Amino acid sequence: MSSGSKTSKIAGAGTAPVEQPRPAAAPAEQERPAAARVEQAQPAPPGPDEGRRARAGFVAFVGAGPGDENLLTLRGADLLARADVVLLDREAHGTMLRHCSDRVKVVDISGDPGVTPLSAVQEARNGSTVVRLCAGDPGFFSSVTDEVAACAKAGVEFEIVPGVPPATAVLTYAGIAPAAAVPEFRVVDAAQVTDWSEQAGRPGTMVIYNGVADAVPIAKALIAAGCPDSTPVAVTQSGTTTEQYTVVSSLGRLAPDLKHAGIAEPALIIVGDAVGTRDRLSWFESKPLFGWRVLVPRTKEQSAGLSDQLRSYGAVPEEVPTISVEPPRTPQQMDRAIKGLVTGRYEWVAFTSSNAVKAIREKFEEYGLDARAFAGLKVAAVGEATARALVEFGVKPDLVPVGEHSSEGLLAEWPPYDSMLDPINRVLLPRADIATETLIAGLTELGWECDDVTAYRTVRAAPPPAPIREAIKGGGFDAVLFTSSSTVRNLVGIAGKPHNVTVIAAIGPQTARTAQEFGLRVDIMAEQPSASALAAALAEYGAGQRQAALAAGDVPRRPSQTRRGARRRAR
């Protein structure tokens, strides 16, 4: 087949000559993979202080911020990336370990915070770069003063990296504007206050740390000292996280309003007129899926973008793989397909999943080939995710259905074979071992011959941990997103049926039918069969539920809060 009569789809490249793969039977003679021919990147030169610290050891006290891991400073993230040892409360700040290298030593201090001064000094004396993560800002009502003093006494070099303080960040996330605290904005530590009358006589707005356990006595003391009982008060727990919860009250009503709220540390008390801005500035807790625990039955690789989108709506996504992707049992079929692909056997290659793209890409790397081997071929992708995987490989697909992203949608736009226009009438279909025959049957009717090749196998994943299974069956999840019929079958098989309070969202009609066959009530179906559209549909559903509750004068509740025995809190 002459490739000169066709257009290359390789991004940034013209039509290139097709390389022939070397015989697979002689691995020693195979061409060296392209990746092996690239010179290894040289590491960046060390900073001005890195060499000295590598020899002498160093401790950085890094403010972790108020709770949201994305509020860590750039300096803090940089130090975590260089750290040899990290000391932290893993339960509170464990997500920030994603900035660290694989070789980092992690010391969890949640059980015994008092061990940290000795640990940090000793690790630094051994020549390590040590990062001690501190809640909030280390210089703002922090307990690390003794640890800093221990470093100074031992002659260990140290640095204190400020963090975003809860006093401002939590208020902003709660929709309370500190700028409205004119003429005065002050922050106090309840543990250091013995006489609240001094605070009662001052104007403006006051933020109180470490005072939740004594919130009612504090309110009474302020009233006794002259504050009007109508003075606005807000109490925000777990600020800047998806567990954030705010009670708005007044000094006079704080006791009954907090009685059933279950507020606990970490929390802030805000007293003063700035609380009144919450009605118009609340943005975080009013997100459409705020606090919703959403089950995503896909692998981490498949669900990364989907989970990020759900987080933007305020949800807490939890990925539970339901399938495991494995190579075919025998590689010969794929070997023949790759050889046929580069020697002109096919007119089209049709990809029905990103896993198929990955399988072909890995096979190319075995042979020392790259995206240039697609020159002269027409390429089809069943949907947006598969098309993205091809573009990342360097191949721009010729055909992506604009309608339904499925085999049926692809067939609806696939051209019939025309002997005058198509020199070859053969199509390569690298697919899963459980793929349906719909696409093959449709292409055959259009006059094409198909080579259906098993590019990968899908097997049911292992069951998730017991707490996840219990949450699925017991209504602990607010919603579950089903992106294919197999995710329905496999999730029910490894974990059981979702509780009837759980909102069921399906990516398309076939997935919805499968869910209904298992006795599930389908609440949402995406307008377009894509994971992104499915997440957007769930957000629209959540926003509608919230608005309906507010219009009825009710308190918006997550689906999991409506099940029997669920803890109910007034918002």
Residue pairs with C-beta under 8 A, 6 or more apart in sequence:
1 344
1 376
1 423
1 424
2 376
2 423
3 15
3 17
3 18
3 344
3 375
3 376
4 15
4 376
5 423
6 15
6 375
6 376
6 377
6 378
7 15
8 14
8 15
8 16
8 374
8 375
8 376
9 374
9 377
9 379
9 395
9 396
9 397
9 398
10 16
10 371
10 372
10 374
10 375
10 394
10 395
10 396
11 391
11 394
11 395
11 396
12 394
13 371
13 372
13 394
15 375
15 376
16 372
16 375
17 375
18 342
18 343
18 344
18 372
18 373
18 375
18 376
19 31
19 342
19 368
19 369
19 372
19 373
20 342
20 343
21 31
21 338
21 339
21 342
21 367
21 368
21 369
22 29
22 30
22 31
22 367
22 368
23 29
24 30
24 331
24 335
24 367
30 366
30 367
30 368
31 367
31 368
32 368
33 365
33 366
33 368
34 365
34 368
34 369
34 370
35 365
46 54
50 82
53 129
53 157
54 127
54 129
55 127
56 124
56 127
56 157
57 123
57 124
57 125
57 126
57 127
57 128
57 129
57 130
57 156
57 157
58 124
58 128
58 129
58 130
58 156
58 157
58 158
58 159
59 120
59 121
59 123
59 124
59 130
59 131
59 132
59 151
59 156
59 157
59 158
59 159
60 79
60 83
60 129
60 130
60 131
60 132
60 158
60 159
60 160
60 161
61 132
61 134
61 138
61 144
61 147
61 148
61 158
61 159
61 160
61 161
62 72
62 73
62 75
62 76
62 79
62 80
62 131
62 132
62 133
62 134
62 138
62 161
62 163
63 73
63 76
63 134
63 135
63 136
63 137
63 138
63 161
63 162
63 163
63 164
63 165
64 72
64 76
64 88
64 92
64 93
64 96
64 133
64 134
64 135
64 136
64 163
65 71
65 72
65 73
65 136
65 163
65 164
65 169
65 240
66 136
66 163
66 164
66 165
66 166
66 169
66 170
66 173
66 239
66 240
67 92
67 166
67 170
67 238
67 239
67 240
67 241
67 266
68 169
68 173
68 240
68 241
69 93
69 95
69 96
71 163
71 164
71 169
71 240
72 96
72 99
72 163
73 161
73 162
73 163
73 164
75 161
76 161
76 163
77 99
79 129
79 131
79 159
79 161
80 86
80 96
80 97
80 99
80 100
80 131
81 99
81 100
81 101
82 129
83 100
83 101
83 104
83 129
83 130
83 131
84 103
84 104
84 105
84 123
84 128
84 129
84 130
85 104
85 105
85 106
85 107
85 123
85 128
85 129
85 130
85 131
86 97
86 100
86 104
86 105
86 106
86 107
86 130
86 131
86 132
86 133
87 107
87 109
87 116
87 119
87 120
87 130
87 131
87 132
87 133
88 94
88 96
88 97
88 106
88 107
88 108
88 109
88 132
88 133
89 108
89 109
89 110
89 113
89 133
89 135
90 97
90 106
90 108
90 110
91 110
92 110
92 135
93 133
93 135
96 133
97 104
97 106
100 106
105 123
105 128
107 119
109 115
109 116
109 119
113 143
116 132
116 144
116 147
117 146
117 147
117 150
117 151
118 150
120 130
120 132
120 147
120 150
120 151
120 156
121 150
121 151
121 154
121 156
123 130
124 130
124 151
124 154
124 156
124 157
125 154
125 156
132 144
132 147
134 142
134 144
134 163
135 142
135 266
136 142
136 163
136 164
136 165
136 166
137 162
137 163
137 164
137 165
138 144
138 148
138 160
138 161
138 162
138 163
139 160
139 162
140 165
140 167
140 187
141 187
141 189
141 209
141 210
148 158
148 160
151 157
151 158
152 158
166 209
166 239
166 240
166 266
166 268
167 187
167 207
167 209
167 268
168 178
169 239
169 240
170 236
170 239
170 240
170 268
171 177
171 178
171 207
171 236
171 268
171 270
171 274
172 178
173 236
173 239
173 240
173 244
173 284
173 285
174 234
174 236
174 239
174 244
174 246
174 270
174 278
174 282
174 284
174 285
175 277
175 278
175 279
175 280
175 281
175 282
175 283
175 284
175 285
176 234
176 270
176 274
176 275
176 277
176 278
176 281
177 274
177 277
177 281
178 185
178 205
178 274
180 205
180 273
180 274
180 276
180 277
181 204
181 205
181 272
181 273
181 274
182 204
183 203
183 204
184 202
184 203
184 204
184 205
185 204
185 205
185 207
185 274
186 199
186 202
186 204
186 205
186 206
186 207
187 206
187 207
187 208
187 209
188 199
188 206
188 207
188 208
188 209
189 208
189 209
189 210
190 208
190 209
190 210
190 211
190 214
190 218
190 269
191 210
193 199
196 218
196 221
196 222
196 225
197 221
197 224
197 225
197 226
199 206
199 222
199 225
200 221
200 222
200 225
200 226
200 227
201 225
201 226
204 272
205 270
205 271
205 272
205 273
205 274
205 275
206 270
206 271
206 272
207 268
207 269
207 270
207 271
208 218
208 268
208 269
208 270
208 271
209 268
210 265
211 218
211 269
212 235
212 237
212 263
212 264
212 265
212 267
212 269
213 265
215 235
215 254
215 258
215 263
215 269
216 254
216 255
216 258
218 269
219 233
219 251
219 252
219 254
219 255
222 231
222 251
222 271
223 229
223 251
223 252
227 251
227 271
228 251
229 250
229 251
229 252
230 250
230 251
230 252
231 250
231 251
231 271
231 272
232 248
232 249
232 250
232 271
232 272
232 273
232 274
232 275
232 276
233 248
233 249
233 250
233 251
233 254
233 269
233 270
233 271
233 275
234 246
234 247
234 248
234 249
234 269
234 270
234 275
234 278
235 246
235 247
235 249
235 254
235 258
235 261
235 263
235 267
235 268
235 269
235 270
236 244
236 245
236 246
236 267
236 268
236 270
237 243
237 244
237 245
237 246
237 263
237 264
237 265
237 266
237 267
238 244
238 245
238 266
238 267
239 266
239 267
239 268
240 284
242 290
242 291
242 314
242 315
242 316
243 291
244 284
244 285
244 291
245 261
245 263
245 285
245 569
245 571
246 278
246 285
246 571
247 257
247 258
247 261
247 263
247 570
248 275
248 278
249 257
249 258
251 271
257 570
260 569
260 570
261 569
261 570
262 567
262 569
284 290
284 314
285 314
285 571
286 546
287 313
287 314
288 313
288 314
288 539
288 540
288 542
288 543
288 546
289 310
289 313
289 314
289 315
289 478
289 479
289 538
289 539
289 542
290 313
290 314
290 315
291 314
291 315
291 316
291 558
292 314
292 315
292 316
292 478
292 479
292 542
292 558
292 559
293 315
293 316
293 318
293 471
293 476
293 477
293 478
293 479
293 558
293 560
294 310
294 315
294 316
294 317
294 318
294 477
294 478
294 479
294 480
294 481
294 538
295 318
295 320
295 472
295 477
295 479
295 480
295 481
295 498
295 502
296 303
296 306
296 307
296 310
296 317
296 318
296 319
296 320
296 480
296 481
297 319
297 320
297 321
297 322
297 480
297 481
297 482
297 483
297 487
297 490
297 491
298 306
298 319
298 321
298 322
298 483
298 487
299 319
299 321
299 323
299 325
300 319
300 321
302 354
303 317
303 319
303 531
305 531
305 532
306 317
306 481
306 531
306 532
306 534
306 535
307 317
307 319
309 532
309 535
309 536
310 317
310 535
310 538
311 317
313 535
313 538
313 539
313 542
315 478
315 479
318 468
318 477
320 464
320 468
320 491
320 495
321 461
322 460
322 461
322 486
322 487
322 490
322 491
322 494
323 458
323 459
323 460
323 461
323 486
323 487
323 490
324 458
324 459
324 460
324 461
324 462
325 355
325 456
325 457
325 458
326 456
326 457
326 458
326 459
327 359
327 456
327 457
328 334
328 433
328 454
328 455
328 456
328 457
329 457
333 453
333 454
334 359
334 363
334 430
334 453
334 454
334 455
335 363
337 428
337 430
337 451
337 453
338 360
338 363
338 364
338 367
338 369
340 346
340 428
340 451
341 349
341 373
341 374
341 377
341 428
342 369
342 373
344 376
344 424
345 424
345 426
345 428
345 451
346 377
346 424
346 426
346 427
346 428
346 451
347 377
347 378
347 422
347 423
347 424
347 425
347 426
347 427
348 377
348 378
348 379
348 380
348 426
348 427
348 428
348 448
349 360
349 374
349 377
349 378
349 379
349 380
349 427
349 428
349 430
350 379
350 380
350 381
350 382
350 410
350 427
350 428
350 429
350 439
350 443
351 357
351 360
351 379
351 380
351 381
351 382
351 386
351 389
351 390
351 397
351 430
352 382
352 386
352 407
352 410
352 429
352 431
352 435
352 439
353 382
353 386
353 431
353 432
354 385
354 386
354 388
354 389
355 432
355 455
355 456
355 458
356 386
356 430
356 431
356 432
356 455
356 456
357 386
357 389
357 390
357 393
358 389
358 456
359 430
359 455
359 456
360 430
360 455
361 393
364 370
364 371
364 373
370 394
371 393
371 394
371 395
374 395
378 398
378 399
379 390
379 395
379 396
379 397
379 398
379 399
380 397
380 398
380 399
380 400
380 410
380 414
381 387
381 390
381 397
381 399
381 400
382 400
382 401
382 405
382 406
382 407
382 409
382 410
383 400
383 401
383 405
383 406
383 529
383 530
384 400
384 405
384 530
384 532
385 530
385 531
386 397
387 397
387 400
390 396
390 397
391 397
399 410
399 413
399 414
401 409
401 410
401 412
401 413
402 413
403 409
403 412
403 413
404 412
404 508
404 529
405 528
405 529
405 530
406 508
406 510
406 529
407 436
407 438
407 439
407 442
408 438
408 442
409 529
410 439
411 438
411 439
411 442
411 443
411 446
414 442
414 443
414 446
415 446
416 446
416 447
417 425
417 446
417 447
417 448
419 425
425 447
425 448
425 449
426 448
426 449
426 450
426 451
427 443
427 448
427 449
427 450
427 451
428 450
428 451
428 453
429 435
429 439
429 440
429 450
429 451
429 452
429 453
430 453
430 455
431 452
431 453
431 454
431 455
432 454
432 455
432 456
432 457
432 458
433 454
433 456
433 457
433 458
434 458
434 486
435 452
439 450
440 450
440 452
443 450
444 450
458 486
460 490
460 493
460 494
461 490
461 494
462 494
463 469
463 494
463 495
464 494
464 495
468 495
469 495
469 496
470 476
471 477
472 480
472 491
472 495
472 496
472 497
472 498
472 499
472 502
473 495
473 496
473 497
473 498
473 499
474 499
474 563
475 499
475 500
475 501
475 502
475 559
475 560
475 563
475 566
476 499
476 560
477 498
477 499
477 502
477 560
478 502
478 503
478 558
478 559
478 560
479 502
479 503
479 504
479 505
479 538
479 559
480 491
480 498
480 502
480 503
480 504
480 505
481 505
481 507
481 531
481 534
481 535
481 538
482 488
482 491
482 504
482 505
482 506
482 507
482 511
482 514
482 515
483 507
483 511
483 531
483 534
484 507
484 511
485 510
485 511
485 513
485 514
487 511
488 511
488 514
488 515
488 518
488 520
489 514
489 518
491 498
492 518
497 518
497 519
497 520
498 504
498 520
499 563
500 521
501 559
501 560
501 562
501 563
502 559
502 560
503 523
503 524
503 538
503 541
503 559
504 515
504 520
504 521
504 522
504 523
504 524
505 522
505 523
505 524
505 525
505 526
505 534
505 537
505 538
505 541
506 512
506 515
506 522
506 524
506 525
506 526
506 534
507 525
507 526
507 529
507 530
507 531
507 533
507 534
508 525
508 526
508 529
509 525
512 522
512 525
515 522
516 522
523 541
524 534
524 537
524 538
524 541
525 537
526 533
526 534
526 536
526 537
527 533
527 537
545 556
546 556
549 555
549 556
549 557
550 556
555 570
555 571
556 571
557 568
560 566
561 567
561 568
